[in-house]
């Protein structure tokens, strides 16, 4: 049974809207403290502020890299990752470069991931790196290839979606990613998870983290 305490422990309480204000982020962090969520996920400009607000609480700060398109250069993504960790991010969610992947540039993707992951972990060894493959834009075999590639390059988690390109996570995609990674990496379902029922379905399919902007309502729906 996914009761309130248990489901809160896997929720990454997320606010990535371009119009999110500091007051909105304060509310997000306050809700995370009240509910006991695993983390908050915020845009890079709010990382240091959220880290100070949550200091000593045990709630982690997550941010996004190359978001939401993944089409910035390797150098830019590496800098973003380095700055995010320096500013207090414990976890970073990196959008993979799908255009380069579709161009057949597998070595580019490998180099991108390797440099980002090495840089983040050199800054802080226990930094968690999640790789967003944007499942709604991929064919099934492409999902398998990208998932394997990311794990081979050291990704700690595979994340389904940004939530900004297509419908987001599906049970089928979560199940597929879990089958591919086995116990070598975590699976983060993200995008379109709005209800307690949605959340439980994703967890039962193999997700062990949930990225959602509906964390509060999911928590309130969950049984005691």
C-alpha positions as CSV (number, residue, x, y, z in Angstrom):
1,X,0.0,0.0,0.0
2,X,1.4,3.4,-1.1
3,X,0.4,5.4,1.9
4,X,1.2,9.1,2.4
5,X,4.6,8.6,3.9
6,X,5.7,6.0,1.4
7,X,4.6,7.8,-1.7
8,X,6.0,11.2,-0.5
9,X,9.4,9.5,-0.2
10,X,9.6,9.0,-4.0
11,X,8.0,12.3,-5.2
12,X,10.2,15.0,-6.7
13,X,8.0,18.0,-6.2
14,X,8.4,19.9,-9.4
15,X,7.9,23.5,-10.7
16,X,9.6,24.3,-14.0
17,X,7.2,26.8,-15.5
18,X,9.0,29.7,-17.1
19,X,6.8,32.2,-15.1
20,X,7.6,30.6,-11.7
21,X,8.5,33.3,-9.2
22,X,10.6,33.1,-6.0
23,X,7.3,33.1,-4.0
24,X,6.2,30.1,-6.0
25,X,9.4,28.3,-5.2
26,X,9.0,29.2,-1.6
27,X,5.6,27.6,-1.6
28,X,7.0,24.5,-3.4
29,X,9.7,24.1,-0.8
30,X,7.3,24.6,2.1
31,X,5.0,21.9,0.7
32,X,7.9,19.6,0.4
33,X,8.8,20.2,4.0
34,X,5.2,19.6,5.2
35,X,4.7,16.4,3.2
36,X,8.2,15.0,3.4
37,X,8.8,14.8,-0.3
38,X,12.1,13.3,-1.6
39,X,13.1,16.5,-3.4
40,X,12.1,19.7,-5.1
41,X,12.9,20.1,-8.8
42,X,13.4,23.7,-9.9
43,X,14.9,25.7,-12.7
44,X,18.7,26.4,-12.4
45,X,18.2,30.1,-11.3
46,X,16.5,28.9,-8.1
47,X,18.9,26.2,-7.1
48,X,21.0,28.2,-4.6
49,X,17.9,29.8,-3.1
50,X,16.1,26.4,-2.7
51,X,19.2,24.8,-1.2
52,X,19.4,27.5,1.5
53,X,15.7,27.3,2.2
54,X,15.9,23.5,2.6
55,X,19.3,23.3,4.3
56,X,19.3,20.7,7.1
57,X,15.9,19.3,6.2
58,X,17.1,16.2,4.3
59,X,15.0,17.2,1.3
60,X,17.2,17.4,-1.8
61,X,17.3,20.0,-4.6
62,X,17.1,18.8,-8.2
63,X,17.5,20.9,-11.3
64,X,17.5,20.4,-15.1
65,X,20.3,20.7,-17.7
66,X,19.7,21.6,-21.3
67,X,16.0,21.9,-20.6
68,X,13.6,21.4,-22.2
69,X,15.0,20.7,-25.7
70,X,18.4,19.2,-25.0
71,X,19.8,21.0,-28.1
72,X,22.5,23.2,-26.4
73,X,26.2,22.4,-26.9
74,X,28.1,19.9,-24.8
75,X,30.2,22.8,-23.4
76,X,27.0,24.6,-22.3
77,X,25.5,21.5,-20.6
78,X,28.8,20.8,-18.8
79,X,28.9,24.3,-17.5
80,X,25.2,24.1,-16.4
81,X,25.9,20.9,-14.6
82,X,29.0,22.2,-12.9
83,X,27.3,25.4,-11.8
84,X,24.2,23.6,-10.6
85,X,26.2,21.3,-8.3
86,X,28.2,24.2,-7.0
87,X,25.0,26.0,-6.2
88,X,23.6,23.1,-4.1
89,X,21.9,20.7,-6.5
90,X,22.2,17.1,-5.3
91,X,20.6,15.8,-8.4
92,X,20.6,16.9,-12.1
93,X,18.2,15.8,-14.8
94,X,19.9,16.1,-18.2
95,X,17.9,16.3,-21.5
96,X,19.7,14.2,-24.1
97,X,20.3,15.6,-27.6
98,X,17.7,13.8,-29.7
99,X,18.6,15.7,-32.8
100,X,22.2,14.4,-32.7
101,X,20.9,10.9,-31.9
102,X,18.5,10.9,-34.8
103,X,21.5,12.1,-37.0
104,X,23.3,8.9,-36.1
105,X,25.9,10.7,-34.0
106,X,26.1,8.1,-31.2
107,X,29.6,9.0,-30.2
108,X,28.5,12.6,-29.7
109,X,25.8,11.5,-27.3
110,X,28.3,9.3,-25.5
111,X,30.8,12.1,-25.2
112,X,28.0,14.5,-24.0
113,X,26.9,12.2,-21.3
114,X,30.4,11.2,-20.2
115,X,31.5,14.8,-19.8
116,X,28.4,15.9,-18.0
117,X,28.4,13.0,-15.6
118,X,32.2,13.2,-14.9
119,X,32.0,16.9,-14.3
120,X,29.0,16.6,-11.9
121,X,30.5,13.8,-9.9
122,X,34.0,15.5,-9.8
123,X,32.3,18.5,-8.2
124,X,30.4,16.2,-5.7
125,X,30.9,12.5,-5.8
126,X,27.4,11.5,-4.8
127,X,25.6,13.8,-7.3
128,X,22.8,11.8,-8.9
129,X,22.5,12.2,-12.7
130,X,19.3,11.4,-14.4
131,X,19.1,11.3,-18.2
132,X,15.8,12.4,-19.9
133,X,15.3,10.5,-23.1
134,X,11.9,12.1,-24.0
135,X,10.0,8.8,-24.7
136,X,7.0,10.5,-26.4
137,X,9.3,11.5,-29.3
138,X,10.9,8.1,-29.8
139,X,10.2,4.7,-31.4
140,X,10.4,1.7,-29.1
141,X,13.8,0.6,-30.4
142,X,15.2,4.1,-30.0
143,X,14.1,4.1,-26.4
144,X,15.9,0.8,-25.8
145,X,19.1,2.1,-27.5
146,X,19.2,5.4,-25.7
147,X,18.5,3.8,-22.3
148,X,21.3,1.3,-22.7
149,X,23.7,4.0,-23.9
150,X,22.9,6.3,-21.0
151,X,23.4,3.5,-18.5
152,X,26.7,2.4,-20.1
153,X,27.9,6.0,-19.7
154,X,27.1,6.1,-16.0
155,X,23.6,7.5,-15.7
156,X,22.1,6.8,-12.3
157,X,18.5,7.1,-13.5
158,X,16.7,7.1,-16.8
159,X,13.8,9.6,-16.8
160,X,11.0,9.3,-19.3
161,X,10.1,12.9,-20.2
162,X,10.5,16.7,-19.7
163,X,6.7,17.1,-19.6
164,X,7.2,19.9,-22.2
165,X,7.3,17.7,-25.4
166,X,4.3,15.4,-25.7
167,X,2.1,13.6,-23.2
168,X,4.9,12.5,-20.8
169,X,5.3,9.2,-19.0
170,X,3.3,6.1,-19.9
171,X,3.1,2.8,-18.0
172,X,4.4,1.0,-21.1
173,X,7.4,3.2,-21.3
174,X,8.2,2.8,-17.6
175,X,7.9,-0.9,-17.9
176,X,10.2,-1.0,-21.0
177,X,12.9,1.1,-19.4
178,X,12.8,-1.0,-16.2
179,X,13.2,-4.1,-18.4
180,X,16.2,-2.6,-20.1
181,X,18.0,-1.2,-17.0
182,X,17.2,-4.1,-14.6
183,X,18.8,-3.2,-11.3
184,X,21.6,-1.1,-12.9
185,X,19.8,2.2,-12.7
186,X,16.7,3.9,-11.4
187,X,13.7,4.9,-13.4
188,X,12.0,8.3,-13.0
189,X,8.5,8.7,-14.5
190,X,7.7,12.3,-15.3
191,X,5.1,14.2,-17.2
192,X,1.3,13.8,-16.9
193,X,1.3,12.2,-13.5
194,X,-1.5,14.1,-11.8
195,X,-3.4,11.7,-9.5
196,X,-2.7,9.1,-6.9
197,X,-3.9,6.4,-9.3
198,X,-1.5,7.6,-12.0
199,X,1.4,7.6,-9.5
200,X,0.7,4.0,-8.2
201,X,0.5,2.7,-11.8
202,X,3.9,4.2,-12.6
203,X,5.4,2.7,-9.4
204,X,3.9,-0.7,-10.0
205,X,5.3,-0.6,-13.6
206,X,8.9,-0.2,-12.2
207,X,9.4,3.5,-11.5
208,X,11.2,4.3,-8.2
209,X,10.9,8.1,-8.6
210,X,8.1,10.3,-9.7
211,X,8.6,13.8,-11.1
212,X,5.3,15.7,-10.9
213,X,3.9,19.2,-10.4
214,X,0.9,17.5,-8.7
215,X,2.8,16.2,-5.7
216,X,0.6,17.9,-3.2
217,X,-2.7,16.6,-4.6
218,X,-1.2,13.1,-5.0
219,X,-0.1,13.2,-1.4
220,X,-3.5,14.4,-0.2
221,X,-5.2,11.5,-2.2
222,X,-3.0,8.9,-0.7
223,X,-4.3,6.8,2.3
224,X,-2.9,7.4,5.8
